[in-house]
Amino acid sequence: MSNDNEVEVVVDKEKQDASNIKLERKEGEPTPAFKGASWAALLIGVTSYLIGLFNASMQLNEKGYYFAILIFGLYAAVSLQKAVRDKDEGIPVTSIYYGISWLALIISISLMAIGLYNAGSIVLSEKGFYAMAFVLSLFAAITVQKNIRDTQRARER
């Protein structure tokens, strides 16, 4: 019987030692807090924007317009971030892709601004809400993509 108790004690001690092991962060890898904050900002921005659209009293085609701008803007922002970073790190990026990435982001922001400016059915406070949720979502998407790339690069080293 005493052997069984000794084995249990050894197993419990091994479990305790394993739980005390801290995962070491690689050089250049973002902290878990920064990764979490970036994901939270993205989720908050996109969710707020979508909840606002769902509850808006605008026509369905208007809701579709603002939804399409959000998706287009998110893609354009991530694509531009990748192109800029690739170019900075010496990874070949064609000038046409680089230019299209910039153009797509500028167009998405312009479409959002023009749409909000011309929206007669939306009160000013709602316009500000959509603009802020849009900007937060774009910024957070860039940050999340950067964190993913930094983590991948740090672990490859």
C-alpha positions, 0 to 999 in steps of 0.5 A: 500500500505504501508504494501506491501512495508514493507513486501518487505523490510523485505523479502529483509533484510532476503535475505541479512542476509542469504547471509551473513551467512558463512558456518562454516568449521568443525575441520579437514575439508580441506579448500575450497581452498585446495579442489579446488586446488586438483581437479584442479591438478587432472583435469589438470594432467589427461586432459593434459595426455589425450590431449597429447595422443590424439595428439601423432603420435604413434600407437593406441595400444601404446595410449591404453597402456599409457591410461591403465597405467594412469587408473591403476595407478590412481586406485592403488594410491587411493587404496593404500592411503585408505589402508594406512589410514585405517591401521593408523586409526585402521580400519582392512585391510588385509595384502594381500590387503595392499600388492596388493595395494603397488604392483599395484602402483609399477607396474603401475609406473614401466610400465610407466617408462619402456614404456617411456624408450623403446618408440623410437617414442617419443622424450625426451621432450614428455617423460618428459611431460607424466611422469610429467602429470602421477605423477601429476595425481597420486598425485592429485588423492591421495589428492582428495581422502584424502580431500573427506575422511577428509570432510566426517569424519569432518561432521560425528563428 
